[in-house]
Amino acid sequence: MMKIEMTEAQKDVLRREEQEFPKLFASYHETEYGILFYNESNKDSYDSNHAVIYPERIDTLSAVLRDIIDFYKTKNIAPSIYHPFVKGYFAEHEKTFLECGFKITNVADRHVSILSEKSQIVPNETIEIRKLTKWDNRIAEDILIPDNQPYEAPVCEESMKQAGNHVFVGYKNEKAVVYVTFHVSSRGCTRFDFIVTAKDERGNGYARQIMHRVSEYCHEEKLPLCATWFANPTSARLNYEAGFRPADFWFEAGYASYVKQD
């Protein structure tokens, strides 16, 4: 399959957005070497509580790691660092991370797909899909809490206050059964943030229906550079039908978590 060729400028935009999107919902402290995101009222949210580092700005990694540890300890938050956009960085510096008390966890690379085609999904009326303008707590009560993800509710609620944020929810008999969030960045891209189906409603095709509507909306509104990556093959197939196509771009993923007992 031919992949969509992206320009270096487009790739740089997506890298920057992937690093900085938590500014939508978390507090942050910017340093010479990176950004430290935190949310003292939502400590279970990984995206709200982690550090982003810029290797090209780091002279002594061990000193930076100690600074990160000290910062998060003052807030009683477990230090965590997302993999920077430098290929093999964690592997190359694993000894230093281990010496400073971090454990490295590698996860699958995040291969980016771009919304470039019309949706081929056949719509139906099994659910009512609404674009929200304010927070609906049924997202938490019907979807996130039963799925053991209550920490995502304040993330979504706070994000909705920001310009360019979009939330679509599918309802069945007034029960929230699926939702999608995405935002348009000032950098000129559209990042798909989250799609979740209620645990007891999976397998009914609701994610397909809402992604069809969202795909239509993005085309109608001419939203710029709609990009995402998929957590599993099922999600990839669904969104291929919705119009997303693989690009020649990927993020190296993984994280370093502080495990040393002080």
Residue pairs with C-beta under 8 A, 6 or more apart in sequence:
1 246
3 245
3 246
3 247
3 248
4 114
4 116
4 245
4 246
4 247
4 248
5 247
5 248
6 14
6 112
6 114
6 247
6 248
6 249
10 189
10 225
11 249
13 185
13 187
13 188
13 189
13 225
14 112
14 189
14 191
14 225
14 227
14 249
15 85
15 251
16 187
17 185
17 187
17 189
17 191
18 85
18 191
18 251
19 35
19 52
19 82
19 85
20 35
20 52
21 47
21 183
21 185
21 191
21 193
22 28
22 37
22 47
22 48
22 50
23 37
24 158
24 159
24 162
24 165
24 183
25 39
25 47
25 48
25 154
25 155
25 156
25 158
25 159
25 162
26 37
26 38
26 39
26 45
26 47
26 48
26 49
27 37
27 38
27 39
27 40
28 35
28 36
28 37
28 38
29 35
29 36
29 38
29 71
30 36
31 67
32 57
33 53
33 54
33 57
33 58
33 64
33 67
34 51
34 52
34 53
34 54
34 57
34 64
35 51
35 52
36 51
36 68
36 71
36 72
37 47
37 48
37 49
37 50
37 51
37 52
38 48
38 49
38 72
38 75
38 77
39 45
39 48
39 49
39 154
40 75
40 76
40 77
41 154
42 48
42 49
42 151
42 154
42 155
43 49
43 76
43 77
43 78
44 150
44 151
45 151
45 152
45 154
45 155
46 80
46 255
47 155
48 151
48 155
49 72
49 77
49 78
49 80
50 80
50 81
50 82
50 255
51 68
51 72
51 79
51 80
51 81
51 82
52 81
52 82
52 84
53 64
53 68
53 81
53 84
54 84
55 84
55 86
55 89
56 86
58 64
61 93
61 96
62 96
62 99
62 100
65 81
65 96
65 97
65 100
65 102
66 100
68 79
68 81
69 79
69 100
69 101
69 258
71 79
72 78
72 79
72 258
73 79
78 257
78 258
79 102
79 257
79 258
80 255
80 256
80 257
80 258
81 102
81 255
81 256
81 257
82 254
82 255
83 89
83 90
83 251
83 252
83 253
83 254
83 255
83 256
85 251
85 252
86 252
87 252
88 252
89 252
90 97
90 104
90 106
90 254
90 256
94 104
97 103
97 104
97 256
98 104
100 260
101 258
101 259
101 260
102 256
102 257
102 258
102 259
102 260
103 256
103 257
103 258
103 259
104 254
104 255
104 256
105 254
105 255
105 256
105 257
106 253
106 254
107 253
107 254
107 255
108 253
109 250
109 251
109 252
109 253
110 229
110 250
110 251
110 253
111 229
111 230
111 246
111 247
111 249
111 250
112 227
112 228
112 229
112 246
112 247
112 249
112 250
112 251
113 227
113 228
113 229
113 230
113 236
113 239
113 240
113 244
113 245
113 246
113 247
114 225
114 226
114 227
114 244
114 245
114 247
115 190
115 215
115 218
115 219
115 226
115 227
115 242
115 243
115 244
115 245
116 243
116 244
116 245
117 243
117 244
117 245
118 215
118 219
118 243
119 211
119 212
119 215
119 216
119 241
119 242
119 243
120 241
120 242
120 243
121 208
121 209
121 211
121 212
121 215
121 241
121 242
123 209
123 212
123 213
124 209
126 172
126 204
126 205
126 206
126 209
127 170
127 171
127 172
127 177
127 178
127 206
127 209
127 210
128 170
128 171
128 172
129 168
129 169
129 170
129 171
129 209
129 210
129 213
130 168
130 169
130 171
131 166
131 167
131 168
131 217
132 160
132 167
132 168
132 169
134 160
135 156
135 157
135 160
136 169
136 176
137 153
138 169
138 171
138 174
138 175
138 176
139 153
139 156
139 167
139 169
139 176
139 179
140 150
140 153
141 176
142 175
142 176
142 177
142 198
143 176
143 177
143 178
143 179
143 196
143 197
143 198
143 199
144 150
144 152
144 153
144 196
145 153
146 198
146 199
146 200
147 196
147 198
147 199
149 196
152 194
152 196
156 167
156 179
156 181
156 194
159 165
159 181
159 183
159 193
160 167
162 183
164 183
164 184
164 185
164 186
165 181
165 182
165 183
166 181
166 182
166 183
166 184
166 217
167 179
167 180
167 181
168 179
168 180
168 210
168 213
168 214
168 217
169 176
169 178
169 179
169 210
170 176
170 177
170 178
170 179
170 206
170 209
170 210
171 177
172 201
172 206
175 198
176 198
177 197
177 198
177 201
177 204
177 206
178 195
178 196
178 197
178 198
178 201
178 206
178 207
178 209
178 210
179 194
179 195
179 196
179 210
180 192
180 194
180 195
180 210
180 211
180 214
181 192
181 193
181 194
181 195
182 190
182 191
182 192
182 193
182 214
182 226
182 228
183 190
183 191
183 193
184 190
184 223
184 224
185 191
188 224
188 225
189 224
189 225
189 226
189 227
190 218
190 223
190 224
190 225
190 226
190 227
191 227
191 228
192 226
192 227
192 228
195 207
195 210
195 211
195 235
197 206
197 207
207 235
207 238
208 238
208 241
208 242
211 238
211 239
211 242
212 242
214 242
215 242
215 243
217 223
218 226
219 243
226 244
227 247
228 239
228 244
229 250
229 251
230 236
230 239
